[in-house]
Amino acid sequence: MRAIVITRPGGPEVLRVRELPDPVPAEDEVLIRVEAFGVNHAETHMRKGEWPEATMVSGIECAGTVAADPSGRLAEGMTVVALMGGMGRTRNGSYAEYVAAPAANVTPVRTSLGWADLAAIPESYATAWSALTGNLELMAGQSLLVRGATSALGQAAVNIAGDVDATVLATTRRADRAEPLRSLGARHVVIDSGQIAAWVRELVPGGVDRVLDLVGNSVLRDSLRAVRPGGRVCQAGFLGGLGPVPDFLPIADMPSGVQFSFFGSFELGTSEFPIAGVPLQEIVEKVEAGTYRAAPSRVFTFEQIADAHRLMEGGGALGKLVVTVRTPQASP
């Protein structure tokens, strides 16, 4: 099979298309014929050697068809999506024509979406849904600040929160990205300077009920100050880099009564956070109906993977970047 290989830690140019043996699925795995996959920030860190674990073939999600399922649970040719389960971290991932994914991380879907549109959904929407409904327990009528909202994950969170009738505040670093966020359902758009807590408290007196922080440690203290007493902050991304919070001291930095948690999307598919608990079929149907606007912002060919990584690292993604494995593009 053809696969995109990290030839050495480094920039986008280290990603090269190579011929590798087809993977052979174990009894608890499903062999997927990959049609398209999303590109994620985590994969740029893996490529650069900044992630604790990374394999030669990256890729943490994909859409495709079942090539083989030793268990017999899924029929050959069935449309599926797969995410996490160590793909790209502890086992070769989805930057390839075939991937052997853990069966617990593979979900069949019925859809009329094309492959690129389907591949834009799994990681972003499963992560956003899990963080919003699990860690934050977001409910109708509550206010939610999505920090890092122009990312694919941030846009998914704005979609989901708006659909449950939450009042959404979304952040971006650029004023020209405000209108697209409003069109997704954001009530207020805040230009993120790194210090926005006071501005948020002017928009929502007393502070917001919930914060989904995708920027990470560089703004953690400020995110905590934006929440009302009894509110919650969930960190689920590191768009601002992987550096630690210097000299963090709970007695000084944690407002009394505010709950702080982390959601690691790499846990999706484990017994604690099963993929079966994420309503992926319902999410796909809401994308088909236009309730969620999940279409990729850019679609690349297999050979253009380095260009996709450059665009993401340059901050120009403006949503989900997707790579199609075969041309011309087929449909499920």
C-alpha positions in Angstrom: 0.0 0.0 0.0 1.0 3.7 -0.3 1.5 5.4 3.0 2.7 8.8 4.2 5.8 8.3 6.3 7.5 10.6 8.8 11.0 10.1 7.5 12.6 12.0 10.4 11.4 14.6 13.0 11.1 18.0 11.3 9.0 20.3 9.1 6.3 19.3 6.7 8.9 18.3 4.1 9.8 15.2 6.1 6.4 13.7 5.1 7.0 11.4 2.1 4.8 8.9 0.3 6.3 5.4 0.5 5.3 1.8 -0.2 4.6 -0.3 2.9 3.2 -3.8 3.5 -0.5 -3.9 3.9 -1.5 -4.2 7.6 -3.0 -7.5 8.7 -5.8 -7.1 11.3 -5.7 -9.0 14.5 -8.9 -10.6 16.0 -9.8 -7.3 17.8 -9.0 -5.0 14.9 -10.8 -3.9 11.7 -8.9 -3.4 8.4 -10.1 -0.2 6.8 -9.7 0.9 3.2 -9.1 4.5 3.8 -10.8 7.0 1.5 -10.1 10.2 3.4 -8.7 11.5 6.7 -8.7 14.7 8.7 -5.5 16.5 9.5 -5.1 17.5 13.2 -2.8 19.7 15.2 -1.7 16.7 17.2 -0.2 15.2 14.1 2.0 18.3 13.5 3.5 17.8 17.0 4.0 14.1 16.2 5.8 14.9 13.0 8.1 17.3 14.8 8.9 14.8 17.5 7.2 16.9 20.2 4.7 14.3 21.2 5.6 11.6 23.8 4.5 8.9 21.4 4.5 8.8 17.6 4.7 6.2 14.9 6.1 6.2 11.4 2.7 6.6 9.9 0.6 9.4 11.5 -3.1 10.0 11.4 -5.6 9.7 14.2 -8.9 9.5 12.3 -10.3 8.4 8.9 -13.4 7.5 6.8 -13.5 4.5 4.6 -14.9 1.0 4.1 -14.3 -2.3 5.8 -11.7 -4.4 4.0 -11.7 -7.1 6.6 -13.2 -7.8 10.1 -11.9 -11.0 11.6 -14.7 -10.9 14.2 -17.4 -10.8 11.6 -19.1 -7.9 13.3 -18.8 -5.5 10.3 -19.4 -6.6 6.7 -16.8 -6.0 4.0 -17.6 -2.8 2.1 -19.5 -1.2 5.0 -18.9 2.6 5.4 -17.1 3.3 8.7 -15.3 6.1 10.5 -12.5 5.4 13.0 -10.6 7.6 15.4 -7.9 7.4 18.1 -7.2 4.0 19.6 -3.5 4.7 19.5 -3.5 5.4 15.8 -0.5 7.5 15.0 0.7 7.2 18.5 1.3 3.6 19.4 0.3 2.0 16.1 0.5 3.1 12.5 -2.3 5.5 11.7 -4.6 6.6 8.9 -2.1 8.5 6.6 -2.3 5.4 4.4 -4.4 3.4 1.9 -5.2 0.9 4.7 -5.2 1.0 8.4 -5.8 -1.7 11.1 -7.8 0.1 13.8 -9.0 -1.3 17.1 -12.5 -2.6 16.7 -13.7 -0.5 19.7 -12.7 2.6 17.8 -14.5 1.8 14.5 -18.1 2.9 14.0 -20.4 2.1 11.0 -22.4 5.0 9.6 -25.1 5.4 7.0 -24.7 8.6 5.0 -25.0 10.3 1.7 -22.0 12.6 2.4 -19.0 12.4 0.2 -15.8 11.0 1.6 -14.1 14.4 2.3 -17.2 15.7 4.1 -17.5 12.5 6.2 -13.8 12.6 7.1 -14.2 16.1 8.5 -16.5 14.8 11.3 -15.0 12.1 13.6 -12.3 13.5 15.7 -13.6 17.1 16.0 -17.2 16.3 16.7 -16.6 13.3 19.0 -14.2 15.4 21.0 -16.4 18.4 21.2 -19.5 16.4 22.1 -17.6 14.4 24.8 -16.1 17.6 26.4 -19.4 19.6 26.3 -21.7 16.8 27.5 -19.3 15.1 29.8 -16.8 17.4 31.5 -18.9 20.6 31.2 -22.4 19.0 31.3 -23.6 22.0 29.2 -27.3 22.6 29.3 -29.8 24.8 27.4 -29.8 28.4 28.6 -26.2 28.3 29.9 -23.4 30.6 28.6 -20.4 29.0 27.0 -17.1 30.5 26.0 -15.3 28.6 23.3 -11.7 29.7 23.3 -9.9 28.8 20.0 -13.2 28.7 18.1 -11.9 29.0 14.6 -10.2 25.6 14.8 -12.1 22.6 13.5 -12.7 21.4 17.1 -13.8 24.9 18.1 -16.3 25.2 15.2 -17.7 21.8 16.1 -18.2 23.0 19.7 -20.0 26.1 18.5 -22.3 24.0 16.3 -23.1 21.6 19.1 -23.6 24.2 21.8 -25.8 26.3 19.6 -27.9 23.3 18.8 -28.7 22.8 22.5 -29.6 26.5 22.9 -26.6 27.6 24.9 -25.5 31.2 24.5 -22.1 30.9 22.8 -19.2 33.3 23.0 -16.4 32.5 20.6 -12.9 33.7 20.4 -10.5 34.4 17.5 -7.3 36.3 17.2 -8.4 38.0 13.9 -11.3 40.3 13.4 -11.9 39.1 9.9 -12.9 35.7 11.3 -15.7 37.1 13.5 -18.5 36.9 10.9 -17.9 33.2 10.1 -18.2 32.4 13.8 -21.4 34.3 14.1 -22.8 32.4 11.1 -22.0 29.2 13.0 -24.2 30.4 15.9 -21.9 32.4 18.1 -23.8 35.2 19.9 -20.7 37.2 20.7 -17.2 37.1 19.1 -14.3 38.1 21.3 -10.9 39.0 19.8 -8.4 37.0 21.9 -5.5 39.0 23.1 -4.6 36.4 25.8 -6.3 38.5 28.5 -10.1 38.6 27.8 -11.6 37.7 31.2 -12.7 41.3 32.0 -14.3 41.7 28.5 -16.1 38.4 28.9 -17.5 39.5 32.3 -18.8 42.7 30.7 -20.7 40.6 28.1 -21.9 38.2 30.7 -22.0 39.9 34.1 -20.6 37.6 36.8 -18.8 35.4 34.3 -19.9 32.6 31.9 -21.2 29.3 33.1 -18.8 27.2 31.1 -15.5 27.5 29.2 -14.1 25.1 26.6 -10.5 26.1 26.3 -8.7 24.9 23.2 -5.8 27.3 23.4 -4.3 25.6 26.4 -1.9 26.5 29.2 -0.9 29.9 27.8 -4.3 31.3 28.7 -5.4 29.0 31.5 -5.3 31.5 34.3 -7.4 34.0 32.2 -9.9 31.3 31.3 -10.4 30.5 35.0 -11.1 34.2 35.7 -13.8 34.3 33.0 -16.1 31.9 34.8 -18.7 32.5 37.5 -18.5 30.8 40.9 -19.8 27.3 40.4 -18.8 27.3 36.7 -16.6 24.9 34.9 -13.5 25.1 32.6 -12.5 22.2 30.4 -9.2 22.2 28.6 -9.2 20.1 25.5 -6.5 21.5 23.3 -3.1 23.2 23.1 -3.4 25.6 20.1 -1.2 28.0 22.0 1.7 25.5 22.4 2.6 22.6 24.7 4.5 24.6 27.3 3.6 24.2 31.0 1.8 26.9 33.1 4.7 28.6 34.9 4.5 28.7 38.7 0.9 27.6 38.8 -0.4 27.8 42.4 -4.0 26.7 43.0 -4.5 28.9 46.1 -3.7 32.0 44.0 -4.8 30.9 40.5 -7.9 28.9 41.0 -11.0 31.0 41.8 -13.0 29.5 44.7 -15.9 27.3 43.5 -14.7 27.0 39.8 -14.2 23.4 38.6 -11.3 22.7 36.2 -10.9 19.5 34.2 -9.1 18.2 31.1 -10.4 16.0 28.3 -7.9 14.0 26.4 -9.4 12.9 23.1 -6.8 10.1 22.9 -8.9 8.4 25.5 -11.8 8.0 23.1 -12.5 4.3 22.5 -11.4 3.2 25.9 -13.7 1.5 28.4 -14.1 4.8 30.3 -14.9 6.8 27.1 -16.3 4.4 24.6 -16.9 5.5 21.0 -20.3 3.8 21.3 -21.2 6.5 23.8 -20.8 9.2 21.1 -23.9 9.6 18.8 -21.8 9.6 15.6 -24.8 8.6 13.4 -26.9 11.4 14.8 -24.0 13.8 14.3 -23.7 12.7 10.7 -27.4 13.2 10.1 -27.2 16.7 11.5 -24.4 17.5 9.2 -26.5 16.1 6.3 -29.4 18.3 7.4 -27.3 21.4 7.7 -27.8 21.7 11.4 -24.0 21.3 11.9 -21.8 23.0 9.3 -18.9 20.5 9.2 -17.7 20.8 5.6 -13.9 20.8 5.3 -12.3 24.2 4.7 -9.8 22.7 2.3 -9.3 19.3 0.7 -5.9 18.1 -0.4 -4.7 15.1 -2.4 -2.5 12.4 -0.8 0.6 13.9 -2.4 -0.2 17.3 -1.0 0.0 16.3 2.7 3.0 18.6 3.3 1.0 21.6 2.0 -1.8 20.7 4.4 0.6 20.7 7.4 2.1 24.0 6.3 -1.3 25.6 6.1 -2.3 24.3 9.5 0.9 25.5 11.1 0.6 28.9 9.5 -2.8 29.4 11.0 -4.6 29.4 7.7 -6.8 26.3 8.2 -10.0 28.2 9.2 -11.6 24.8 9.9 -11.0 21.2 9.1 -8.4 20.2 6.6 -9.0 16.9 4.9 -6.9 14.6 2.6 -8.5 12.3 0.1 -6.5 9.1 -0.5 -7.7 8.2 -4.0 -8.7 10.3 -7.0 -11.2 10.8 -8.5 -13.1 11.0 -5.2 -15.7 8.4 -4.6 -18.8 8.6 -2.4 -19.9 6.2 0.3 
